[in-house]
Amino acid sequence: MRKTLVLLLAIWLCSAIGVQAAQLNKVAAVVNGQVITMFDLQKNALPELARARLNPNNPAQAKAVDKIFRKVLDMMIMDILLAQEARRLKVSITPSEVDNELAKLMKSRNLTREQLEAQLAQQKMTVAELRKNFEKTLLRQKIMGMEVGRRVVVTPAEIKEYYEAHKDNLYDRSGLHMGVLVYAPNVNAQALAAQIKAGKLSFEEAARKYSIAPNKDKGGDMGPVEWDRLNPEWEGRLNKMKPGDVTELFDLQGRKAQVHLFRPGGGAEKPLTLQQATPQIDAILRQPKAMERFEEYTTQLRSKAVIDIRL
């Protein structure tokens, strides 16, 4: 179903190129003199439209489609503002840095270059576009480090208070792996999740039989958790888990999913002392503060910019 929808969206975009060229050449927004065309906006919106199973040609879905267009446009505007800010700060991303991200992705999913390209082709994406996305993410991280990270302070008193309140859940996290199970659309995710919770079905067996996520043949094992590279949503989810825990069902790109945190080979939890736990607690407390400062920073960028939205 999803492949069909992606194909229909791609056909819609291609037909629009031929039939509505004038419309596509229209300007969606101008950001400090840099133009975003309707064509670029529609192309960037395709993955979101596919995930939401929306057809831009269906009048009944017009409001939902417009909402996604505006969400994607907002992201494109921020990408431009951050790129312009990077030039001002003389920040850049080297090809080798992007190569490293690509290599990590292939390693975590146990993919060859050819297999990665095949997966991307199914998503109507090229390696060049993926590299561009990596570049944007790395640029954002560097700017956050320069303009946001240095302004975030976590005090020893905050760390001690957090440790006393959560020391029963603070343990050595080295060597922990994350398993991901994304349920196929034709299975009863609620019933299977209940079986996992009751111990009647293992997470690994469920992943092998019912998952559409990478590494399903390995029970969904995505490899060691890189704690310092998790986005806020995933960090918040995993920080609350102990080895062996499985999350409740949650939505992941339009599918029901679960996550398993485990230590290959088992082994007892190793509680951390305050000193040992300090870096982990610092990261936990720093993340929400950093996101708050980043929101303030991006709001300032917008307030200083000349943005003309023409949707």
N, C-alpha and C positions, 0 to 999 in steps of 0.2 A: 504493500500500500504506500509506504513512504517513498520507495524508489519511483513509483508511478507519479506521486505528487511532485517529487523533485523534477522529474522529467517534464511534467506539465508546466511547472514554473519556468523551467529553462526554455521550453518551447514558447511560453508566453513572452519571455524577455526577448528571444530571438525574433519572434514575429513582430514584437513592438519596435524592434530596430528597423525593420523594413517598412512597416506601415505607419509608425508614429515617430519618425525620425525627428521631426520638428519638436514634438512634445518632449522627447528624450533630451534634446539639446537645450531645453529650457533650464534655467538656473533654479536649483532647489534652495541654495543659500550661498552667501558670500561672507567669508570670515577673514577680516583684515585684508581684504582685496583678493583672497584666494577663493576660487569658484568651486562649488560642488554641484554637478549637473544631476538632473533627474536620472540619467542613465547610470551614473555611479551610485546614486542612492538605491535605485532598484536592484542593481547587481549586488550590493552589500546586504540588502534586505532579504535576498533569496533564502539563505539558510534559516533565518528567523521565521520566514513565512512557511517554509517546509516543516519546521519543528512544530509550528502552531497549526499545521494542516489548513492553511488559508489559501484560497484561490483569488488572486487580485481581480479576476474577471467576474466574480460573483458579487452582484450588487448587495446581497444580503450580508456580506462580510466586509463591506466597505469601511465601516467604523473600526473594526478590528485591524484591518490592513493599514488604515491611516495611522492607527496607534503605533503599530510596529514601525512604519516609515518614520514617524517622528522620534521614536526611541533610537532607531539606527542613525538618523540624522544627528541627533544629540551626541551620539558616540563619535560620529565622523567629525563633528565640530570640535569636540574635545581632543581628538587625535591631531587635528590641525593646530590647535592652540598649543598643545604640548610639543609638537614638532617645531613650531615657531619659537617656543620658549627654549627648546634644546639648542637651537642655533644661537640664541642670545647668550646662553650659558656656555656655549662651545662644547656641548655634550654630543657624542656620537656613538653609534654601535658599529663595531667592525664585523666583517663577514665571518671571521673566525668565531666570534661570540655567538652568531646565529648558527654556525656549523655545530657548535657544542650543544645548543638547544635541540637541534635536529637529531644529533647522535643520542642524546639522552632520551628523547621521545622514542626512537627506534629501539633502544635498549630496554626501556621500561615496558614496551609492548611486544618485545621479542620479534621485531619485524626486520626484514631486509629492506633495502632501498626500493626494490621492485614491488614488494608487498605494500609498503607505505604508499607508493604512487598509485597502486591499484585501489587502496582504500580511499585515498583522496579523490580519485576519479569517480568513485561511487557517490561522493559528496559534491561533485561538480567543482572541485578545487584542485589547483595545481600546487606543486612544490614551491614555486615562486611566490604564490599567494600565502602559503603557510609561512615561508621565511619572512614575508612582510609582516605577518601577524606577530611572529616572534620578535621582530625588530621593534614593533610598537610596544610590546610588553616590556622588553628590556629597557627601552627608552623611558617608559613610565617609571620603572623601578629605579633607574639611575637618578631621575629628577626627584623622585620621592626621597631618595637617600640624601641628595644635596639640599633640597629646599624644605623637606618635611622632617626627615629622620633626625637631623641635628637639633630640631626644636622640640622633640619629644623627650620628656624626662620621666623616668621611673625611679622613685626613691627607695632606699633600703627599707624604710618603714613600710612602704606599700608591699614590698617583696615579702617581708617577715609576716605581715598580716595575712597575705594570701597563703603563705606556707602553713601557718597555723590552722587556717580554715580548710585547707585541701591536702594536707600532708598524707592522708590515707590514700589519695589518688595519684601521688607523685612517685614515679618509679623510673628506672632506667629504660629509656625508649630506644636505645641503640639496637639495631637489628630487627626492629618491628617491620612487618609487611602489611600492606593494605590489599584486601581482596575486594573486588567490585563485581556486583551482580546486577545487570540491567535486564529486567524481564522482557522476554519476547511478547509482542502484543497479543498473541493468541493463547496465553496461559493465564490462570487465575493467580495473580501475584499475592493477593490477600491470603488465600488458602495455603500457598507454599511458604509464605513468611510465617504463618502460624505454625506450620510443621517444623520449620527451623527453630522457632522459639521454644517449641515443646520438646526438642531434641529428637524428633522422629525422622528428620532429614538434615543431613549436614550441609553447611553452607557450600562446601566444595562440590558436593554431589549436585546440589541445586544449580550451581553455576555451570557445571559441565553439561547438564541436561536442558536448562531453560534460559541461559543467559545469551545475550547478543553482544556482550561487551568483549573487548580484546582479552586474550589469554583465558578464555573459558575452558580450554582443555587443561589448564593448570589450576582449575578450581577458582578462576578469577584473580589469581595472584598477580598483582601489578608490580611486585618487587618491593625493595626497602622504601620506607616512607622518608622522603626528603623534607623534613619538618620546616626547614628555613625557606622552602620554595612553595609551600602551600598557599593557596589564596585564602582570604579570610573565612569564607564559607566552609571550606574543607578543614581548615585549621580548627575552627570552632567546633566542628563535628568530631574530629579525631581526638582533640584535647580532652573531651569528656569520656573517652573510652579507655577501658583496660584491655590487655591482651586477652583474646577470646571473645570479646564483645561483638555483637552484631547489631547494627542500627535497626530501628523500625523502618518501614517503607517510607521513601521520600521521592519527590519528583525530580527527574534528571532529564532535561531536554525532551520533555513530553512522555517519558517512560517512567515506570515504577522501578526503583532501584534500592539496593541495600549495600552496606559496607561492612566488611569484617576486618578487625584489627587483630593480628596474631603474630606470634614469634615462631618461625619454623623450627620444628623439633621440640617445641614446648619449652619448659623451664620455668622456674618460679619467678615471681615478680621481685625486683630488688628495690626496696624503698630507698629514697634519696634523703640525705641530710640537707639542712638549709643551704649549706655552702654548695653542695652538689646540685641542688634544685634551682639555685639562683638564676643561671642562664635560661633555663626553661621557663621559669616564672616571669623573668624579664621580657621574654618574647611574647608570652601570653598577655601580659599587661600592656606591652608596647603596641601591639597590633591595633586594638580599637582606638587608642590615642592617635596613632599614625593615620588611620583612616579618617578620623575626625579632622585632623590637621590638613590632610589631603583635600578633603571636601572644602575646607576654608580656602585653601590655596587655589583650587580650581574655580571656586566662586570669584575670587579676586581676579583670576585670569579673564573670566567672562566679563566681569564688570569693566575691565580696562579695554576689552576688545570691541571692535566694530563688527557686529554680527547682524546680517540682514537675511532673515528667513522668509522665503517666498512660496512656501507650500500653500 
